[in-house]
Amino acid sequence: MIFRGYTLALAGALTLAGTAALAGPGAQGHPHDYAFGREGDPSKPARVVEVTMLEGQGTMQFEPALVEVARGEQIRFVLSNAGALEHEFVIGTVEENRKHGQMMMKFPEMEHDDPNARRLDAAHRGELLWQFTEAGEFEFACLIPGHLEAGMRGTIVVRDAANTGDHS
Ligand SMILES: [Cu+2]
């Protein structure tokens, strides 16, 4: 099942998820804005942040687990799955990612076609271009059932340019 716009799907449009997304806030021709930013513009510069997906002894993690960004900055996440399992990288608010995780418990075969998510087979690489337009603390997580619980999450801190100094 290809799944677009899971929040709309939560409202009951599961089987029509693709159409629901078209009728959503992104339908006017400009990119859909999320609480944590928007899909990146490939014609604009981006800072590369490499993130590796790893498995340990009963644990799973992202390396690094903390990414700091200046508000307005565009980041090209270069993702590499160094594990033996499939993993995904989903940017969101903590709240959205937990809701989304619950959906995935119910529909483990759910696949994403959202601009804020990438799913990678073992030993594969991928990219995700994202512009962080809002200051705040956000998250990247793997929402495959059991993975977040095993530790597969990281924090994204987006600071206003005025707040990047040392002053308190
Ligand atoms: Cu995972």
Backbone and ligand atoms as CSV (ligand in chain L), in Angstrom:
chain,resi,resn,atom,element,x,y,z
A,1,MET,N,N,0.848,-1.192,0.000
A,1,MET,CA,C,0.000,0.000,0.000
A,1,MET,C,C,0.881,1.237,0.000
A,2,ILE,N,N,0.738,2.066,-0.970
A,2,ILE,CA,C,1.457,3.332,-0.976
A,2,ILE,C,C,0.602,4.345,-0.223
A,3,PHE,N,N,1.226,5.069,0.660
A,3,PHE,CA,C,0.499,5.834,1.630
A,3,PHE,C,C,0.953,7.269,1.609
A,4,ARG,N,N,0.095,8.164,1.268
A,4,ARG,CA,C,0.443,9.576,1.213
A,4,ARG,C,C,-0.446,10.345,2.157
A,5,GLY,N,N,0.129,11.246,2.922
A,5,GLY,CA,C,-0.704,12.084,3.775
A,5,GLY,C,C,-1.369,11.305,4.882
A,6,TYR,N,N,-0.572,10.706,5.762
A,6,TYR,CA,C,-1.150,9.811,6.756
A,6,TYR,C,C,-2.091,10.517,7.714
A,7,THR,N,N,-1.890,11.814,7.974
A,7,THR,CA,C,-2.792,12.494,8.908
A,7,THR,C,C,-4.196,12.566,8.324
A,8,LEU,N,N,-4.256,12.795,7.013
A,8,LEU,CA,C,-5.560,12.788,6.358
A,8,LEU,C,C,-6.151,11.390,6.409
A,9,ALA,N,N,-5.272,10.406,6.230
A,9,ALA,CA,C,-5.735,9.028,6.266
A,9,ALA,C,C,-6.328,8.703,7.620
A,10,LEU,N,N,-5.759,9.301,8.683
A,10,LEU,CA,C,-6.287,9.060,10.023
A,10,LEU,C,C,-7.745,9.479,10.112
A,11,ALA,N,N,-8.102,10.477,9.313
A,11,ALA,CA,C,-9.482,10.943,9.333
A,11,ALA,C,C,-10.414,9.979,8.625
A,12,GLY,N,N,-9.899,8.892,8.117
A,12,GLY,CA,C,-10.762,7.870,7.570
A,12,GLY,C,C,-10.642,7.669,6.073
A,13,ALA,N,N,-9.678,8.339,5.450
A,13,ALA,CA,C,-9.554,8.279,3.994
A,13,ALA,C,C,-8.540,7.229,3.567
A,14,LEU,N,N,-8.371,6.209,4.382
A,14,LEU,CA,C,-7.319,5.221,4.162
A,14,LEU,C,C,-7.196,4.750,2.721
A,15,THR,N,N,-8.291,4.255,2.173
A,15,THR,CA,C,-8.207,3.681,0.838
A,15,THR,C,C,-8.089,4.758,-0.231
A,16,LEU,N,N,-8.410,5.981,0.132
A,16,LEU,CA,C,-8.335,7.075,-0.821
A,16,LEU,C,C,-7.196,8.018,-0.471
A,17,ALA,N,N,-6.200,7.480,0.234
A,17,ALA,CA,C,-5.154,8.340,0.782
A,17,ALA,C,C,-4.512,9.220,-0.284
A,18,GLY,N,N,-4.262,8.644,-1.456
A,18,GLY,CA,C,-3.621,9.429,-2.503
A,18,GLY,C,C,-4.455,10.629,-2.912
A,19,THR,N,N,-5.717,10.420,-3.116
A,19,THR,CA,C,-6.621,11.509,-3.492
A,19,THR,C,C,-6.760,12.518,-2.377
A,20,ALA,N,N,-6.804,12.019,-1.144
A,20,ALA,CA,C,-6.958,12.913,0.004
A,20,ALA,C,C,-5.799,13.900,0.041
A,21,ALA,N,N,-4.581,13.399,-0.260
A,21,ALA,CA,C,-3.411,14.275,-0.218
A,21,ALA,C,C,-3.547,15.372,-1.274
A,22,LEU,N,N,-4.091,15.027,-2.431
A,22,LEU,CA,C,-4.253,16.016,-3.495
A,22,LEU,C,C,-5.224,17.118,-3.083
A,23,ALA,N,N,-6.190,16.754,-2.269
A,23,ALA,CA,C,-7.180,17.732,-1.838
A,23,ALA,C,C,-6.710,18.504,-0.608
A,24,GLY,N,N,-5.533,18.125,-0.087
A,24,GLY,CA,C,-5.022,18.728,1.137
A,24,GLY,C,C,-4.402,20.088,0.896
A,25,PRO,N,N,-3.695,20.592,1.907
A,25,PRO,CA,C,-3.180,21.958,1.860
A,25,PRO,C,C,-2.154,22.180,0.747
A,26,GLY,N,N,-1.601,21.118,0.155
A,26,GLY,CA,C,-0.591,21.303,-0.877
A,26,GLY,C,C,-1.175,21.423,-2.271
A,27,ALA,N,N,-2.489,21.454,-2.379
A,27,ALA,CA,C,-3.129,21.349,-3.688
A,27,ALA,C,C,-3.061,22.619,-4.527
A,28,GLN,N,N,-2.651,23.720,-3.925
A,28,GLN,CA,C,-2.673,24.980,-4.680
A,28,GLN,C,C,-1.420,25.215,-5.506
A,29,GLY,N,N,-0.551,24.242,-5.587
A,29,GLY,CA,C,0.602,24.378,-6.464
A,29,GLY,C,C,1.871,24.805,-5.759
A,30,HIS,N,N,1.800,25.248,-4.531
A,30,HIS,CA,C,3.032,25.516,-3.791
A,30,HIS,C,C,3.271,24.387,-2.808
A,31,PRO,N,N,4.532,24.231,-2.365
A,31,PRO,CA,C,4.819,23.069,-1.535
A,31,PRO,C,C,4.045,23.088,-0.227
A,32,HIS,N,N,3.673,21.917,0.183
A,32,HIS,CA,C,2.968,21.741,1.440
A,32,HIS,C,C,3.906,22.124,2.581
A,33,ASP,N,N,3.475,23.026,3.454
A,33,ASP,CA,C,4.277,23.399,4.610
A,33,ASP,C,C,3.875,22.559,5.808
A,34,TYR,N,N,4.868,22.041,6.462
A,34,TYR,CA,C,4.655,21.262,7.671
A,34,TYR,C,C,5.046,22.123,8.874
A,35,ALA,N,N,4.687,21.672,10.063
A,35,ALA,CA,C,5.079,22.395,11.282
A,35,ALA,C,C,6.591,22.457,11.414
A,36,PHE,N,N,7.292,21.578,10.704
A,36,PHE,CA,C,8.749,21.483,10.839
A,36,PHE,C,C,9.463,21.857,9.541
A,37,GLY,N,N,8.751,22.480,8.616
A,37,GLY,CA,C,9.423,22.949,7.406
A,37,GLY,C,C,8.758,22.468,6.145
A,38,ARG,N,N,9.545,22.380,5.087
A,38,ARG,CA,C,8.983,21.992,3.802
A,38,ARG,C,C,10.008,21.224,2.982
A,39,GLU,N,N,9.504,20.553,1.986
A,39,GLU,CA,C,10.355,19.816,1.055
A,39,GLU,C,C,11.375,20.783,0.458
A,40,GLY,N,N,12.618,20.337,0.337
A,40,GLY,CA,C,13.675,21.223,-0.130
A,40,GLY,C,C,13.553,21.563,-1.607
A,41,ASP,N,N,14.275,22.617,-1.985
A,41,ASP,CA,C,14.324,23.047,-3.386
A,41,ASP,C,C,15.698,22.681,-3.939
A,42,PRO,N,N,15.744,21.708,-4.850
A,42,PRO,CA,C,17.030,21.224,-5.347
A,42,PRO,C,C,17.853,22.291,-6.072
A,43,SER,N,N,17.230,23.395,-6.496
A,43,SER,CA,C,17.968,24.438,-7.195
A,43,SER,C,C,18.687,25.368,-6.212
A,44,LYS,N,N,18.444,25.193,-4.912
A,44,LYS,CA,C,19.074,26.057,-3.904
A,44,LYS,C,C,20.149,25.290,-3.139
A,45,PRO,N,N,21.128,26.010,-2.582
A,45,PRO,CA,C,22.197,25.317,-1.852
A,45,PRO,C,C,21.678,24.604,-0.609
A,46,ALA,N,N,22.400,23.560,-0.243
A,46,ALA,CA,C,22.002,22.784,0.931
A,46,ALA,C,C,23.260,22.324,1.659
A,47,ARG,N,N,23.166,22.248,2.947
A,47,ARG,CA,C,24.266,21.688,3.742
A,47,ARG,C,C,24.042,20.183,3.869
A,48,VAL,N,N,25.110,19.438,3.653
A,48,VAL,CA,C,24.995,17.981,3.720
A,48,VAL,C,C,25.147,17.517,5.161
A,49,VAL,N,N,24.213,16.707,5.609
A,49,VAL,CA,C,24.313,16.046,6.914
A,49,VAL,C,C,24.191,14.548,6.657
A,50,GLU,N,N,25.227,13.811,7.002
A,50,GLU,CA,C,25.195,12.365,6.801
A,50,GLU,C,C,24.618,11.681,8.031
A,51,VAL,N,N,23.691,10.791,7.799
A,51,VAL,CA,C,23.070,10.041,8.897
A,51,VAL,C,C,23.133,8.555,8.545
A,52,THR,N,N,23.646,7.786,9.490
A,52,THR,CA,C,23.762,6.341,9.284
A,52,THR,C,C,22.738,5.623,10.156
A,53,MET,N,N,22.133,4.585,9.581
A,53,MET,CA,C,21.206,3.727,10.316
A,53,MET,C,C,21.969,2.475,10.736
A,54,LEU,N,N,21.893,2.165,12.020
A,54,LEU,CA,C,22.724,1.093,12.565
A,54,LEU,C,C,21.919,0.167,13.459
A,55,GLU,N,N,22.370,-1.054,13.548
A,55,GLU,CA,C,21.797,-2.002,14.510
A,55,GLU,C,C,22.912,-2.479,15.432
A,56,GLY,N,N,22.577,-2.593,16.742
A,56,GLY,CA,C,23.545,-3.128,17.708
A,56,GLY,C,C,22.988,-4.388,18.330
A,57,GLN,N,N,23.440,-4.686,19.537
A,57,GLN,CA,C,22.938,-5.855,20.265
A,57,GLN,C,C,21.577,-5.502,20.860
A,58,GLY,N,N,20.518,-5.800,20.149
A,58,GLY,CA,C,19.179,-5.478,20.637
A,58,GLY,C,C,18.832,-4.008,20.559
A,59,THR,N,N,19.661,-3.240,19.922
A,59,THR,CA,C,19.383,-1.811,19.792
A,59,THR,C,C,19.419,-1.430,18.316
A,60,MET,N,N,18.821,-0.298,18.034
A,60,MET,CA,C,18.890,0.278,16.691
A,60,MET,C,C,19.054,1.766,16.875
A,61,GLN,N,N,19.851,2.383,16.035
A,61,GLN,CA,C,20.018,3.813,16.206
A,61,GLN,C,C,20.405,4.536,14.938
A,62,PHE,N,N,20.274,5.846,15.040
A,62,PHE,CA,C,20.799,6.740,14.016
A,62,PHE,C,C,22.098,7.328,14.557
A,63,GLU,N,N,23.028,7.537,13.673
A,63,GLU,CA,C,24.292,8.162,14.031
A,63,GLU,C,C,24.545,9.285,13.037
A,64,PRO,N,N,24.590,10.560,13.460
A,64,PRO,CA,C,24.393,11.050,14.825
A,64,PRO,C,C,22.915,11.043,15.206
A,65,ALA,N,N,22.652,11.225,16.511
A,65,ALA,CA,C,21.269,11.275,17.004
A,65,ALA,C,C,20.844,12.700,17.315
A,66,LEU,N,N,21.699,13.651,16.972
A,66,LEU,CA,C,21.347,15.060,17.181
A,66,LEU,C,C,21.835,15.857,15.980
A,67,VAL,N,N,20.926,16.625,15.395
A,67,VAL,CA,C,21.276,17.489,14.274
A,67,VAL,C,C,20.814,18.898,14.619
A,68,GLU,N,N,21.731,19.849,14.521
A,68,GLU,CA,C,21.381,21.236,14.822
A,68,GLU,C,C,21.362,22.045,13.540
A,69,VAL,N,N,20.332,22.845,13.393
A,69,VAL,CA,C,20.058,23.546,12.150
A,69,VAL,C,C,19.693,24.989,12.475
A,70,ALA,N,N,20.082,25.902,11.593
A,70,ALA,CA,C,19.630,27.283,11.731
A,70,ALA,C,C,18.314,27.420,10.976
A,71,ARG,N,N,17.406,28.169,11.537
A,71,ARG,CA,C,16.118,28.365,10.890
A,71,ARG,C,C,16.323,28.891,9.468
A,72,GLY,N,N,15.610,28.305,8.529
A,72,GLY,CA,C,15.713,28.688,7.125
A,72,GLY,C,C,16.712,27.849,6.352
A,73,GLU,N,N,17.549,27.141,7.067
A,73,GLU,CA,C,18.591,26.351,6.425
A,73,GLU,C,C,17.993,25.147,5.696
A,74,GLN,N,N,18.628,24.843,4.557
A,74,GLN,CA,C,18.218,23.667,3.803
A,74,GLN,C,C,19.260,22.575,4.012
A,75,ILE,N,N,18.801,21.404,4.341
A,75,ILE,CA,C,19.698,20.289,4.661
A,75,ILE,C,C,19.466,19.158,3.663
A,76,ARG,N,N,20.591,18.657,3.130
A,76,ARG,CA,C,20.526,17.446,2.320
A,76,ARG,C,C,20.963,16.289,3.213
A,77,PHE,N,N,20.000,15.531,3.712
A,77,PHE,CA,C,20.326,14.362,4.522
A,77,PHE,C,C,20.799,13.265,3.579
A,78,VAL,N,N,22.017,12.845,3.767
A,78,VAL,CA,C,22.551,11.725,2.999
A,78,VAL,C,C,22.498,10.515,3.925
A,79,LEU,N,N,21.575,9.610,3.607
A,79,LEU,CA,C,21.236,8.516,4.508
A,79,LEU,C,C,21.913,7.245,4.060
A,80,SER,N,N,22.475,6.538,5.012
A,80,SER,CA,C,23.023,5.255,4.625
A,80,SER,C,C,22.621,4.200,5.649
A,81,ASN,N,N,22.010,3.167,5.133
A,81,ASN,CA,C,21.553,2.068,5.980
A,81,ASN,C,C,22.678,1.046,6.085
A,82,ALA,N,N,23.348,1.065,7.237
A,82,ALA,CA,C,24.473,0.146,7.465
A,82,ALA,C,C,24.008,-1.113,8.195
A,83,GLY,N,N,22.705,-1.269,8.346
A,83,GLY,CA,C,22.179,-2.422,9.066
A,83,GLY,C,C,21.839,-3.574,8.137
A,84,ALA,N,N,21.305,-4.629,8.747
A,84,ALA,CA,C,20.907,-5.811,7.994
A,84,ALA,C,C,19.402,-5.816,7.728
A,85,LEU,N,N,18.703,-4.802,8.251
A,85,LEU,CA,C,17.250,-4.704,8.101
A,85,LEU,C,C,16.889,-3.444,7.325
A,86,GLU,N,N,15.642,-3.428,6.883
A,86,GLU,CA,C,15.101,-2.229,6.271
A,86,GLU,C,C,14.893,-1.164,7.358
A,87,HIS,N,N,15.168,0.085,7.022
A,87,HIS,CA,C,14.923,1.169,7.980
A,87,HIS,C,C,14.330,2.361,7.258
A,88,GLU,N,N,13.766,3.266,8.045
A,88,GLU,CA,C,13.281,4.498,7.442
A,88,GLU,C,C,13.684,5.700,8.269
A,89,PHE,N,N,13.591,6.836,7.622
A,89,PHE,CA,C,13.975,8.119,8.215
A,89,PHE,C,C,12.785,9.029,7.993
A,90,VAL,N,N,12.094,9.360,9.073
A,90,VAL,CA,C,10.887,10.174,8.967
A,90,VAL,C,C,11.072,11.420,9.834
A,91,ILE,N,N,11.024,12.597,9.202
A,91,ILE,CA,C,11.120,13.843,9.949
A,91,ILE,C,C,9.717,14.228,10.387
A,92,GLY,N,N,9.579,14.672,11.639
A,92,GLY,CA,C,8.269,15.095,12.101
A,92,GLY,C,C,8.362,15.746,13.464
A,93,THR,N,N,7.201,16.142,13.979
A,93,THR,CA,C,7.158,16.498,15.388
A,93,THR,C,C,7.081,15.178,16.148
A,94,VAL,N,N,7.462,15.211,17.413
A,94,VAL,CA,C,7.401,13.987,18.214
A,94,VAL,C,C,5.967,13.452,18.215
A,95,GLU,N,N,5.004,14.361,18.377
A,95,GLU,CA,C,3.602,13.953,18.432
A,95,GLU,C,C,3.165,13.255,17.134
A,96,GLU,N,N,3.515,13.865,16.011
A,96,GLU,CA,C,3.127,13.271,14.725
A,96,GLU,C,C,3.785,11.916,14.517
A,97,ASN,N,N,5.046,11.826,14.910
A,97,ASN,CA,C,5.734,10.555,14.712
A,97,ASN,C,C,5.143,9.446,15.586
A,98,ARG,N,N,4.674,9.797,16.792
A,98,ARG,CA,C,4.060,8.760,17.631
A,98,ARG,C,C,2.728,8.300,17.024
A,99,LYS,N,N,1.938,9.262,16.536
A,99,LYS,CA,C,0.661,8.903,15.890
A,99,LYS,C,C,0.920,8.024,14.678
A,100,HIS,N,N,1.900,8.445,13.916
A,100,HIS,CA,C,2.271,7.728,12.708
A,100,HIS,C,C,2.756,6.314,13.066
A,101,GLY,N,N,3.536,6.230,14.167
A,101,GLY,CA,C,4.016,4.929,14.630
A,101,GLY,C,C,2.869,3.996,14.983
A,102,GLN,N,N,1.819,4.569,15.587
A,102,GLN,CA,C,0.655,3.740,15.936
A,102,GLN,C,C,-0.036,3.220,14.685
A,103,MET,N,N,-0.087,4.083,13.657
A,103,MET,CA,C,-0.653,3.645,12.375
A,103,MET,C,C,0.145,2.466,11.826
A,104,MET,N,N,1.454,2.558,11.966
A,104,MET,CA,C,2.298,1.504,11.395
A,104,MET,C,C,2.198,0.201,12.174
A,105,MET,N,N,1.850,0.293,13.461
A,105,MET,CA,C,1.594,-0.927,14.228
A,105,MET,C,C,0.382,-1.644,13.637
A,106,LYS,N,N,-0.615,-0.847,13.221
A,106,LYS,CA,C,-1.833,-1.434,12.662
A,106,LYS,C,C,-1.629,-1.904,11.238
A,107,PHE,N,N,-0.789,-1.167,10.509
A,107,PHE,CA,C,-0.583,-1.468,9.078
A,107,PHE,C,C,0.907,-1.602,8.810
A,108,PRO,N,N,1.501,-2.707,9.243
A,108,PRO,CA,C,2.961,-2.843,9.149
A,108,PRO,C,C,3.485,-2.795,7.720
A,109,GLU,N,N,2.645,-3.071,6.745
A,109,GLU,CA,C,3.121,-3.067,5.360
A,109,GLU,C,C,3.056,-1.681,4.733
A,110,MET,N,N,2.594,-0.717,5.503
A,110,MET,CA,C,2.446,0.652,5.029
A,110,MET,C,C,3.769,1.173,4.467
A,111,GLU,N,N,3.696,1.743,3.286
A,111,GLU,CA,C,4.876,2.384,2.717
A,111,GLU,C,C,4.586,3.860,2.572
A,112,HIS,N,N,5.635,4.635,2.553
A,112,HIS,CA,C,5.443,6.081,2.506
A,112,HIS,C,C,5.840,6.651,1.177
A,113,ASP,N,N,5.105,7.633,0.772
A,113,ASP,CA,C,5.491,8.415,-0.383
A,113,ASP,C,C,5.424,9.881,0.024
A,114,ASP,N,N,5.868,10.177,1.225
A,114,ASP,CA,C,5.805,11.529,1.748
A,114,ASP,C,C,7.161,12.189,1.575
A,115,PRO,N,N,7.176,13.504,1.324
A,115,PRO,CA,C,8.464,14.173,1.117
A,115,PRO,C,C,9.342,14.178,2.362
A,116,ASN,N,N,8.754,13.977,3.533
A,116,ASN,CA,C,9.528,14.008,4.772
A,116,ASN,C,C,9.989,12.619,5.221
A,117,ALA,N,N,9.892,11.622,4.353
A,117,ALA,CA,C,10.260,10.263,4.743
A,117,ALA,C,C,11.007,9.539,3.632
A,118,ARG,N,N,11.978,8.728,4.028
A,118,ARG,CA,C,12.654,7.822,3.111
A,118,ARG,C,C,12.767,6.452,3.760
A,119,ARG,N,N,12.548,5.441,2.954
A,119,ARG,CA,C,12.706,4.073,3.445
A,119,ARG,C,C,13.833,3.420,2.649
A,120,LEU,N,N,14.750,2.776,3.353
A,120,LEU,CA,C,15.924,2.210,2.693
A,120,LEU,C,C,16.071,0.733,3.016
A,121,ASP,N,N,16.304,-0.055,1.985
A,121,ASP,CA,C,16.656,-1.457,2.187
A,121,ASP,C,C,18.023,-1.537,2.851
A,122,ALA,N,N,18.308,-2.685,3.425
A,122,ALA,CA,C,19.627,-2.913,4.027
A,122,ALA,C,C,20.714,-2.600,3.018
A,123,ALA,N,N,21.770,-1.954,3.510
A,123,ALA,CA,C,22.948,-1.644,2.699
A,123,ALA,C,C,22.628,-0.711,1.522
A,124,HIS,N,N,21.608,0.092,1.653
A,124,HIS,CA,C,21.288,1.068,0.613
A,124,HIS,C,C,21.472,2.487,1.125
A,125,ARG,N,N,21.592,3.392,0.179
A,125,ARG,CA,C,21.729,4.801,0.513
A,125,ARG,C,C,20.614,5.598,-0.133
A,126,GLY,N,N,20.342,6.747,0.444
A,126,GLY,CA,C,19.314,7.611,-0.119
A,126,GLY,C,C,19.514,9.029,0.364
A,127,GLU,N,N,18.697,9.922,-0.142
A,127,GLU,CA,C,18.805,11.321,0.240
A,127,GLU,C,C,17.435,11.892,0.531
A,128,LEU,N,N,17.434,12.915,1.375
A,128,LEU,CA,C,16.199,13.639,1.643
A,128,LEU,C,C,16.571,15.109,1.808
A,129,LEU,N,N,15.960,15.947,0.995
A,129,LEU,CA,C,16.254,17.378,1.014
A,129,LEU,C,C,15.128,18.089,1.753
A,130,TRP,N,N,15.496,18.841,2.784
A,130,TRP,CA,C,14.466,19.452,3.616
A,130,TRP,C,C,14.893,20.846,4.047
A,131,GLN,N,N,13.940,21.788,4.004
A,131,GLN,CA,C,14.221,23.125,4.517
A,131,GLN,C,C,13.473,23.318,5.837
A,132,PHE,N,N,14.217,23.706,6.852
A,132,PHE,CA,C,13.628,23.905,8.180
A,132,PHE,C,C,13.228,25.363,8.330
A,133,THR,N,N,11.945,25.630,8.202
A,133,THR,CA,C,11.456,27.005,8.189
A,133,THR,C,C,10.955,27.461,9.556
A,134,GLU,N,N,10.855,26.529,10.496
A,134,GLU,CA,C,10.335,26.876,11.821
A,134,GLU,C,C,11.359,26.501,12.888
A,135,ALA,N,N,11.523,27.395,13.860
A,135,ALA,CA,C,12.397,27.082,14.987
A,135,ALA,C,C,11.685,26.102,15.910
A,136,GLY,N,N,12.467,25.282,16.588
A,136,GLY,CA,C,11.862,24.349,17.529
A,136,GLY,C,C,12.646,23.059,17.591
A,137,GLU,N,N,12.091,22.123,18.331
A,137,GLU,CA,C,12.743,20.829,18.457
A,137,GLU,C,C,11.879,19.786,17.769
A,138,PHE,N,N,12.483,19.096,16.828
A,138,PHE,CA,C,11.763,18.107,16.033
A,138,PHE,C,C,12.493,16.777,16.138
A,139,GLU,N,N,12.050,15.841,15.322
A,139,GLU,CA,C,12.569,14.491,15.489
A,139,GLU,C,C,12.751,13.830,14.139
A,140,PHE,N,N,13.716,12.930,14.061
A,140,PHE,CA,C,13.711,11.972,12.959
A,140,PHE,C,C,13.660,10.590,13.603
A,141,ALA,N,N,12.888,9.722,12.993
A,141,ALA,CA,C,12.648,8.424,13.620
A,141,ALA,C,C,12.419,7.371,12.553
A,142,CYS,N,N,12.674,6.138,12.942
A,142,CYS,CA,C,12.288,5.003,12.115
A,142,CYS,C,C,11.012,4.452,12.723
A,143,LEU,N,N,9.932,4.474,11.938
A,143,LEU,CA,C,8.615,4.104,12.465
A,143,LEU,C,C,8.203,2.688,12.111
A,144,ILE,N,N,9.155,1.904,11.619
A,144,ILE,CA,C,8.871,0.481,11.428
A,144,ILE,C,C,8.659,-0.109,12.826
A,145,PRO,N,N,7.551,-0.865,13.026
A,145,PRO,CA,C,7.215,-1.311,14.378
A,145,PRO,C,C,8.403,-1.935,15.114
A,146,GLY,N,N,8.637,-1.440,16.335
A,146,GLY,CA,C,9.709,-1.948,17.187
A,146,GLY,C,C,11.006,-1.173,17.078
A,147,HIS,N,N,11.190,-0.457,15.980
A,147,HIS,CA,C,12.490,0.185,15.761
A,147,HIS,C,C,12.679,1.423,16.631
A,148,LEU,N,N,11.654,2.259,16.705
A,148,LEU,CA,C,11.771,3.442,17.555
A,148,LEU,C,C,11.984,3.003,19.009
A,149,GLU,N,N,11.245,1.976,19.402
A,149,GLU,CA,C,11.348,1.460,20.768
A,149,GLU,C,C,12.759,0.914,21.041
A,150,ALA,N,N,13.422,0.453,19.998
A,150,ALA,CA,C,14.791,-0.062,20.150
A,150,ALA,C,C,15.815,1.069,20.149
A,151,GLY,N,N,15.338,2.299,19.997
A,151,GLY,CA,C,16.250,3.447,20.101
A,151,GLY,C,C,16.418,4.239,18.830
A,152,MET,N,N,15.635,3.896,17.816
A,152,MET,CA,C,15.869,4.494,16.513
A,152,MET,C,C,15.171,5.843,16.352
A,153,ARG,N,N,15.726,6.843,17.008
A,153,ARG,CA,C,15.218,8.200,16.879
A,153,ARG,C,C,16.360,9.180,17.106
A,154,GLY,N,N,16.152,10.367,16.610
A,154,GLY,CA,C,17.125,11.431,16.815
A,154,GLY,C,C,16.398,12.753,16.926
A,155,THR,N,N,17.126,13.768,17.401
A,155,THR,CA,C,16.534,15.084,17.633
A,155,THR,C,C,17.092,16.082,16.635
A,156,ILE,N,N,16.211,16.918,16.130
A,156,ILE,CA,C,16.619,18.035,15.274
A,156,ILE,C,C,16.279,19.319,16.015
A,157,VAL,N,N,17.282,20.117,16.288
A,157,VAL,CA,C,17.052,21.399,16.956
A,157,VAL,C,C,17.222,22.497,15.913
A,158,VAL,N,N,16.156,23.257,15.700
A,158,VAL,CA,C,16.194,24.359,14.740
A,158,VAL,C,C,16.182,25.660,15.527
A,159,ARG,N,N,17.252,26.434,15.367
A,159,ARG,CA,C,17.373,27.684,16.130
A,159,ARG,C,C,17.166,28.879,15.230
A,160,ASP,N,N,16.539,29.911,15.806
A,160,ASP,CA,C,16.499,31.201,15.122
A,160,ASP,C,C,17.914,31.720,15.026
A,161,ALA,N,N,18.222,32.397,13.929
A,161,ALA,CA,C,19.580,32.908,13.725
A,161,ALA,C,C,20.012,33.747,14.931
A,162,ALA,N,N,19.089,34.501,15.507
A,162,ALA,CA,C,19.410,35.379,16.636
A,162,ALA,C,C,19.754,34.584,17.881
A,163,ASN,N,N,19.410,33.305,17.915
A,163,ASN,CA,C,19.621,32.506,19.126
A,163,ASN,C,C,20.751,31.501,18.996
A,164,THR,N,N,21.585,31.673,17.976
A,164,THR,CA,C,22.625,30.673,17.775
A,164,THR,C,C,23.873,30.971,18.587
A,165,GLY,N,N,23.942,32.160,19.203
A,165,GLY,CA,C,25.118,32.508,19.993
A,165,GLY,C,C,25.123,31.838,21.348
A,166,ASP,N,N,26.092,32.218,22.191
A,166,ASP,CA,C,26.252,31.599,23.505
A,166,ASP,C,C,25.439,32.290,24.584
A,167,HIS,N,N,24.909,33.455,24.271
A,167,HIS,CA,C,24.215,34.220,25.314
A,167,HIS,C,C,23.028,33.447,25.880
A,168,SER,N,N,22.723,33.700,27.134
A,168,SER,CA,C,21.625,32.949,27.760
A,168,SER,C,C,20.464,33.869,28.110
L,1,CU,CU,CU,14.413,0.962,11.514
